[in-house]
Structures are given as structure tokens and as C-alpha cells.
Amino acid sequence: MRRSTIIAAVVAMAASVQSCILEDRSHCPAYLTLDFSSTPAEVSHINLIIKCADGSVFTDSISSDRFTSVYEIPVPRGRAGIAAFGNIECMEFADGYRITTGNEADNVYTCFFPAVYDRDLCSDSVRLLKNNIGLHIRITGDSTDSLYTVITSSSVGYDLQGEILEGEYVYTPEAAHQTEGERQYLEFFCRIIRQKNDDLSMSVYGPGGEILKVLPLSSYLDEAGIDMSDEELDDLYLTLDLAEARLVISPIDWTDTGNIQISI
């Protein structure tokens, strides 16, 4: 009896496979191959999300040692959306990834595209690009200074189509004392995402909590040539001298000789 049951199951499976091979294949999955070989070395892992037209969602976490291997997955035939997020550490998933309260953005790299997979064998390349901005800020001052900064914005993440998610971004980066020649600085660093609005700003506070200066960082991104429509985003370097009411802006590094100096 057991033998006849096994034989019957095998026959049924064979019939199903034969139907998929010889008859109407519209109900059969497409076998999708994705190429991650162009992923930058700065990306340690990728969170992959494939959202299909039938409502099914496929997710996977891909480590860097798999970027050059063949990646295959069966997906329902038809339209699909591919979303790949690199280096997700602290950002949380909510139909995309968003910055959590009190934290900065991850060093996120992304790739988004729609596709149609209606053949037996399909393939695509997933090309991740840097989709965050590192804010490198230094303020002239010595180790006795206890200034602090607060960065605010309404841009907090990306949805599965790559659109910017809105919310409340408030982050207070830690200060580090640095010396360069005879000058001393308080250095601050944080990461933000691509900006949807022009409300990115930095407030500088004195030791008593009084506001010393509010800087419209959105306009300084424009000054540095960092365009929100660019495929990939550069970092921003700011040197602020409160005593001289002067700001130096660069998209390259602190030593860039082509920097922009403005009075504030």
C-alpha cells in the first residue's frame, strides 16, 4: 500500500511538471537571475525586496561574499518592483527603510527599478549607488568649549520605489576635539538621506543651551554642487568660525583649495 502511494505521488508530480513544460506556461514561475557583481566595495550586505504584481513579496539578505555568485530566484510572471538596500544597520523597515528616532541614516546604498518578467528565464543587473550624504562639520574652538549641534530635516528614508519618506529627523552628533596646526576644532559627523524639501538645518548651541547660530544646510548643499537629482550623492564638508562669522564649504574634503567661503 505504501509503495503504491509513493508511486502515485511521483506520477502526479511528473504530470504537473510535464504540464508546465508542454502546455500553457503562464502559470509557471519565471526563473530570475540577478547580477550583483558591480556592487561597490563599501557595501557589506544587501537587503533585497522583490514585490510582485500578484501581491507576493520576496525578501533576502545577501552578504558580500555572494555578490559575485549566480543569484537565482523563481518569481511569479508579470510585473515586479526590485528594491535593494545596502548597509542597513539601524534604519527600520516600514514598506521601505526609514531612520529611527534619535539616530542618523545608515551608510545606505540603493537600487530601485520596475521590471516585467514574462519569460521562462529572465535576468537583470542590480547596480547600487551611494544614496546618503555624510555631513562633516567642524567648528573652531578648543577642548574647553562645550558647544553642541542639532541636525533637523523632514526627509527620513526611502520607500520600495525609491521615493523619499517624510517624517521628523532630529539628530545630535557627538563632538570630537581635533587639532590642525595651531588651530583647534570641534568636529561633528552625521549621515542624512537625499532631501525632498529645503528644510535641512543645523542649530549650534552654547554650553547653557542657548542657540548661537542656525545654518540652512539645504542651501549649502546647493552651494557645494550636491544636486538631489544626481544618481549618486557626495559628502559635504563645512568649517564654521563663529568668531569671524565665516563658513567654508566643500564637497571634497577639508583641504580642498576650490572651497567656497561665505559670510554668515
Kinemage of the C-alpha trace (Angstrom):
@kinemage 1
@onewidth
@group {chain A} dominant
@subgroup {mainchain}
@vectorlist {calphas} color= white
{ca met a 1} P 0.000 0.000 0.000
{ca arg a 2} L 2.809 2.400 0.922
{ca arg a 3} L 4.644 1.599 -2.310
{ca ser a 4} L 1.560 2.287 -4.418
{ca thr a 5} L 1.018 5.630 -2.610
{ca ile a 6} L 4.601 6.770 -3.341
{ca ile a 7} L 4.283 5.715 -6.992
{ca ala a 8} L 1.018 7.638 -7.293
{ca ala a 9} L 2.630 10.784 -5.812
{ca val a 10} L 5.589 10.565 -8.182
{ca val a 11} L 3.256 10.119 -11.167
{ca ala a 12} L 1.221 13.151 -10.075
{ca met a 13} L 4.360 15.292 -9.701
{ca ala a 14} L 5.640 14.175 -13.096
{ca ala a 15} L 2.322 15.040 -14.672
{ca ser a 16} L 2.425 18.516 -13.112
{ca val a 17} L 5.966 19.160 -14.359
{ca gln a 18} L 5.075 17.860 -17.819
{ca ser a 19} L 2.073 20.189 -17.903
{ca cys a 20} L 4.351 23.140 -17.066
{ca ile a 21} L 6.793 22.099 -19.783
{ca leu a 22} L 4.472 21.048 -22.597
{ca glu a 23} L 1.293 23.069 -22.156
{ca asp a 24} L 0.314 26.609 -21.132
{ca arg a 25} L 3.247 28.037 -19.145
{ca ser a 26} L 1.545 31.232 -17.979
{ca his a 27} L 1.061 29.755 -14.512
{ca cys a 28} L 4.707 28.682 -14.246
{ca pro a 29} L 7.211 30.966 -12.479
{ca ala a 30} L 9.894 32.935 -14.251
{ca tyr a 31} L 13.377 31.982 -13.144
{ca leu a 32} L 15.111 35.278 -12.431
{ca thr a 33} L 18.884 35.695 -12.312
{ca leu a 34} L 20.196 38.880 -10.646
{ca asp a 35} L 23.741 40.175 -11.078
{ca phe a 36} L 25.258 41.951 -8.039
{ca ser a 37} L 28.851 41.924 -9.300
{ca ser a 38} L 29.024 45.739 -9.726
{ca thr a 39} L 28.269 46.363 -6.041
{ca pro a 40} L 30.798 48.853 -4.556
{ca ala a 41} L 33.346 47.578 -2.045
{ca glu a 42} L 31.827 49.892 0.584
{ca val a 43} L 28.695 47.702 0.704
{ca ser a 44} L 28.902 44.824 3.208
{ca his a 45} L 25.447 43.343 2.667
{ca ile a 46} L 22.248 43.922 0.702
{ca asn a 47} L 18.621 43.689 1.793
{ca leu a 48} L 16.743 42.631 -1.355
{ca ile a 49} L 12.979 43.058 -1.738
{ca ile a 50} L 11.029 41.898 -4.813
{ca lys a 51} L 7.390 42.975 -4.842
{ca cys a 52} L 5.286 41.193 -7.476
{ca ala a 53} L 2.034 42.226 -9.149
{ca asp a 54} L 0.105 39.368 -7.503
{ca gly a 55} L 0.934 40.846 -4.090
{ca ser a 56} L 3.644 38.369 -3.178
{ca val a 57} L 6.853 39.745 -1.679
{ca phe a 58} L 10.243 38.033 -1.692
{ca thr a 59} L 12.977 39.191 0.690
{ca asp a 60} L 16.567 38.101 1.179
{ca ser a 61} L 19.741 39.304 2.896
{ca ile a 62} L 22.806 38.905 0.697
{ca ser a 63} L 26.311 39.104 2.166
{ca ser a 64} L 29.281 40.467 0.212
{ca asp a 65} L 30.769 37.003 -0.355
{ca arg a 66} L 27.748 36.220 -2.546
{ca phe a 67} L 27.911 39.335 -4.752
{ca thr a 68} L 29.897 37.569 -7.483
{ca ser a 69} L 27.919 34.316 -7.333
{ca val a 70} L 24.918 33.455 -9.504
{ca tyr a 71} L 21.767 34.579 -7.716
{ca glu a 72} L 18.586 32.882 -8.900
{ca ile a 73} L 15.022 33.026 -7.622
{ca pro a 74} L 11.666 31.888 -9.081
{ca val a 75} L 9.116 34.733 -9.216
{ca pro a 76} L 5.529 34.953 -10.497
{ca arg a 77} L 5.346 36.031 -14.109
{ca gly a 78} L 4.393 39.626 -14.754
{ca arg a 79} L 5.345 42.984 -13.336
{ca ala a 80} L 7.652 43.331 -10.350
{ca gly a 81} L 9.479 46.004 -8.406
{ca ile a 82} L 13.079 45.499 -7.348
{ca ala a 83} L 14.400 47.331 -4.280
{ca ala a 84} L 17.907 46.770 -2.937
{ca phe a 85} L 19.235 48.493 0.185
{ca gly a 86} L 22.925 48.185 1.048
{ca asn a 87} L 24.442 48.563 4.549
{ca ile a 88} L 21.207 48.663 6.535
{ca glu a 89} L 22.130 48.610 10.224
{ca cys a 90} L 19.857 50.887 12.263
{ca met a 91} L 17.205 52.059 9.801
{ca glu a 92} L 13.930 50.160 10.249
{ca phe a 93} L 11.691 48.534 7.661
{ca ala a 94} L 8.291 50.133 7.024
{ca asp a 95} L 7.407 49.463 3.366
{ca gly a 96} L 10.917 50.752 2.733
{ca tyr a 97} L 13.564 51.818 5.233
{ca arg a 98} L 13.398 54.857 7.496
{ca ile a 99} L 15.658 56.445 10.097
{ca thr a 100} L 14.673 55.592 13.648
{ca thr a 101} L 14.030 58.329 16.217
{ca gly a 102} L 17.199 59.885 17.572
{ca asn a 103} L 19.507 58.114 15.099
{ca glu a 104} L 21.281 59.119 11.907
{ca ala a 105} L 20.949 57.472 8.493
{ca asp a 106} L 22.927 54.362 7.666
{ca asn a 107} L 25.643 54.491 5.010
{ca val a 108} L 22.915 53.367 2.656
{ca tyr a 109} L 23.421 52.402 -0.993
{ca thr a 110} L 20.305 51.709 -3.053
{ca cys a 111} L 18.921 50.452 -6.357
{ca phe a 112} L 15.282 50.620 -7.458
{ca phe a 113} L 13.651 49.647 -10.734
{ca pro a 114} L 10.390 48.203 -12.129
{ca ala a 115} L 10.544 45.200 -14.433
{ca val a 116} L 8.426 42.677 -16.330
{ca tyr a 117} L 9.417 39.020 -16.050
{ca asp a 118} L 7.264 37.081 -18.511
{ca arg a 119} L 9.721 34.560 -19.944
{ca asp a 120} L 10.979 31.248 -18.608
{ca leu a 121} L 14.443 32.662 -17.937
{ca cys a 122} L 14.957 36.337 -17.073
{ca ser a 123} L 17.920 38.360 -15.854
{ca asp a 124} L 18.740 41.830 -14.539
{ca ser a 125} L 21.683 43.710 -13.067
{ca val a 126} L 21.365 45.359 -9.657
{ca arg a 127} L 23.604 48.442 -9.509
{ca leu a 128} L 23.749 50.059 -6.074
{ca leu a 129} L 24.761 53.707 -5.712
{ca lys a 130} L 25.549 55.841 -2.660
{ca asn a 131} L 22.250 57.360 -1.550
{ca asn a 132} L 23.287 59.201 1.602
{ca ile a 133} L 25.205 62.364 2.456
{ca gly a 134} L 27.829 62.477 5.157
{ca leu a 135} L 27.848 65.850 6.914
{ca his a 136} L 31.396 66.609 8.111
{ca ile a 137} L 31.167 69.703 10.307
{ca arg a 138} L 33.893 71.394 12.295
{ca ile a 139} L 33.663 74.499 14.430
{ca thr a 140} L 36.680 76.457 15.585
{ca gly a 141} L 37.183 76.030 19.316
{ca asp a 142} L 39.367 74.343 21.905
{ca ser a 143} L 38.907 71.465 24.328
{ca thr a 144} L 37.307 73.752 26.927
{ca asp a 145} L 34.390 74.551 24.614
{ca ser a 146} L 31.187 72.597 25.136
{ca leu a 147} L 29.236 73.512 22.018
{ca tyr a 148} L 26.821 71.028 20.522
{ca thr a 149} L 24.830 70.825 17.305
{ca val a 150} L 21.392 69.513 16.321
{ca ile a 151} L 20.591 68.496 12.715
{ca thr a 152} L 16.932 68.563 11.635
{ca ser a 153} L 15.113 67.586 8.429
{ca ser a 154} L 11.779 66.211 7.208
{ca ser a 155} L 13.387 63.534 4.982
{ca val a 156} L 13.718 60.214 6.812
{ca gly a 157} L 14.008 57.300 4.367
{ca tyr a 158} L 13.126 55.613 1.071
{ca asp a 159} L 10.099 53.542 0.097
{ca leu a 160} L 10.287 50.476 -2.161
{ca gln a 161} L 10.118 52.650 -5.298
{ca gly a 162} L 12.927 54.919 -4.124
{ca glu a 163} L 10.657 57.820 -3.206
{ca ile a 164} L 11.706 59.847 -0.170
{ca leu a 165} L 9.756 59.176 3.012
{ca glu a 166} L 8.873 62.180 5.149
{ca gly a 167} L 8.846 62.468 8.917
{ca glu a 168} L 10.939 64.089 11.631
{ca tyr a 169} L 14.709 63.744 11.624
{ca val a 170} L 16.420 65.152 14.720
{ca tyr a 171} L 19.975 64.088 15.477
{ca thr a 172} L 22.643 65.366 17.865
{ca pro a 173} L 26.081 64.168 16.736
{ca glu a 174} L 28.866 63.681 19.252
{ca ala a 175} L 31.704 66.228 19.333
{ca ala a 176} L 35.348 65.259 18.867
{ca his a 177} L 38.234 67.664 19.616
{ca gln a 178} L 40.772 67.893 16.780
{ca thr a 179} L 43.938 69.941 16.213
{ca glu a 180} L 45.237 71.076 12.840
{ca gly a 181} L 48.441 73.066 13.113
{ca glu a 182} L 47.761 75.902 15.541
{ca arg a 183} L 44.001 75.696 15.154
{ca gln a 184} L 41.639 73.595 17.212
{ca tyr a 185} L 38.212 72.382 16.192
{ca leu a 186} L 35.144 70.626 17.459
{ca glu a 187} L 34.220 68.068 14.808
{ca phe a 188} L 30.764 66.606 14.271
{ca phe a 189} L 29.618 63.956 11.808
{ca cys a 190} L 26.277 62.503 10.799
{ca arg a 191} L 24.594 60.939 7.798
{ca ile a 192} L 21.391 62.107 6.152
{ca ile a 193} L 19.466 60.779 3.168
{ca arg a 194} L 18.560 62.508 -0.084
{ca gln a 195} L 16.480 65.574 0.733
{ca lys a 196} L 12.940 66.099 -0.531
{ca asn a 197} L 12.444 69.600 0.893
{ca asp a 198} L 14.644 72.601 1.643
{ca asp a 199} L 14.325 72.372 5.423
{ca leu a 200} L 17.632 70.702 6.331
{ca ser a 201} L 19.271 72.833 9.024
{ca met a 202} L 21.837 72.791 11.816
{ca ser a 203} L 21.486 74.645 15.099
{ca val a 204} L 24.625 75.397 17.136
{ca tyr a 205} L 24.082 75.601 20.901
{ca gly a 206} L 26.258 77.117 23.602
{ca pro a 207} L 27.054 75.439 26.936
{ca gly a 208} L 23.956 76.942 28.524
{ca gly a 209} L 21.645 75.641 25.813
{ca glu a 210} L 21.366 78.990 24.064
{ca ile a 211} L 21.206 78.985 20.256
{ca leu a 212} L 24.348 80.599 18.831
{ca lys a 213} L 23.640 80.045 15.151
{ca val a 214} L 21.128 78.333 12.833
{ca leu a 215} L 22.556 77.305 9.468
{ca pro a 216} L 20.385 76.482 6.413
{ca leu a 217} L 22.247 73.362 5.295
{ca ser a 218} L 19.993 72.835 2.260
{ca ser a 219} L 21.355 75.972 0.634
{ca tyr a 220} L 24.927 74.888 1.408
{ca leu a 221} L 24.321 71.585 -0.392
{ca asp a 222} L 23.372 73.662 -3.434
{ca glu a 223} L 26.457 75.858 -2.982
{ca ala a 224} L 28.658 72.738 -2.969
{ca gly a 225} L 27.041 71.440 -6.172
{ca ile a 226} L 25.329 68.489 -4.479
{ca asp a 227} L 22.146 68.106 -6.514
{ca met a 228} L 19.289 65.970 -5.171
{ca ser a 229} L 18.603 64.744 -8.716
{ca asp a 230} L 22.113 63.270 -9.044
{ca glu a 231} L 22.325 59.480 -9.317
{ca glu a 232} L 24.904 59.344 -6.532
{ca leu a 233} L 25.439 61.739 -3.624
{ca asp a 234} L 28.667 63.295 -2.332
{ca asp a 235} L 29.509 64.243 1.237
{ca leu a 236} L 29.554 67.836 2.489
{ca tyr a 237} L 32.412 69.441 4.459
{ca leu a 238} L 31.740 72.594 6.495
{ca thr a 239} L 34.137 74.648 8.590
{ca leu a 240} L 32.412 77.201 10.799
{ca asp a 241} L 34.189 80.070 12.546
{ca leu a 242} L 31.691 81.722 14.864
{ca ala a 243} L 34.080 84.470 15.978
{ca glu a 244} L 34.749 85.579 12.396
{ca ala a 245} L 31.196 84.793 11.202
{ca arg a 246} L 32.654 82.792 8.319
{ca leu a 247} L 31.771 79.448 6.749
{ca val a 248} L 33.887 77.360 4.358
{ca ile a 249} L 32.070 74.803 2.175
{ca ser a 250} L 33.488 71.893 0.147
{ca pro a 251} L 32.109 68.634 -1.357
{ca ile a 252} L 35.588 67.039 -1.369
{ca asp a 253} L 37.444 67.347 1.963
{ca trp a 254} L 38.775 69.848 4.489
{ca thr a 255} L 41.827 70.694 2.355
{ca asp a 256} L 40.028 71.351 -0.943
{ca thr a 257} L 41.506 74.515 -2.455
{ca gly a 258} L 38.391 75.087 -4.543
{ca asn a 259} L 36.212 75.581 -1.484
{ca ile a 260} L 33.552 78.265 -1.136
{ca gln a 261} L 33.805 80.868 1.623
{ca ile a 262} L 30.772 82.839 2.703
{ca ser a 263} L 29.941 85.274 5.495
{ca ile a 264} L 27.177 84.251 7.868
